[in-house]
Amino acid sequence: QVQLVESGGGVVQPGRSLRLSCAASGFIFSNYGMHWVRQAPGKGLEWVALIWYDGSNKYYADSVKGRFTISRDNSKNTLYLQMNSLRAEDTAVYYCARGDFRVSSGWDLGNWGQGTLVTVSS
Amino acid sequence: DIQMTQSPSSLSAFVGDRVTITCRASQSISSYLNWYQHKPGKAPELLIYAASSLQSGVPSRFSGSGSGTDFTLTISSLQPEDFATYYCQQSYSTLLTFGGGTRVEI
């Protein structure tokens, strides 16, 4: 079965960096686009970034563009999110999700990890 | 960016009730609309894709409808396990966006 396991969360000071990882198993990782989605405390879901199956295209929410970088290593079945210049408002649970692209309806997120908590605080 | 607005933001209901949640897009998105259920401490789950297609394994009491800018998620007979927060998400733009969520509680 599809399994996604995030890691790398923790407490970090404003302005510092952190890298999240998402280990995938149970499916052919290199065939799927992958997403990061976050949820700040008491808030709703916010889409963060998308990377195509081969890493050739990447897309970001305006709130993280220029600070976060999504990447993947298909040989290791692992997705990454490099987060630089972190701000208090980046505090959230970060989920990785497998994207299923349908020609008639675009991307949906059919499988999610359990999330990893990032806290940005001095 | 395409903005998604859900209503209500929360609702109270009883087991067995019919529940309807609405989602409005800031521009026409055809049927590029998905619905998710999210329980505290758990991973979100996809319920409906393409506005009205039921994801495999999801109970048939869940249904979706709509196209263009106005969409609806309906739970025909609310069950105890359905108390959760529900989100719509547009997939018309590659920059995905979610609605603010609807919390369904007793």
Interface residues (C-beta under 8 A of the other chain):
Chain A: H35 V37 G44 L45 E46 W47 L50 Y59 Y60 A61 D62 Y95 A97 D100 R102 S104 S105 G106 W107 D108 L109 G110 W112 G113 Q114 G115
Chain B: D1 S31 Y32 L33 N34 Y36 H38 K42 A43 P44 E45 L46 Y49 A50 A51 S53 Q55 T85 Y87 Q89 S91 Y92 T94 L95 L96 T97 F98 G99 G100 G101
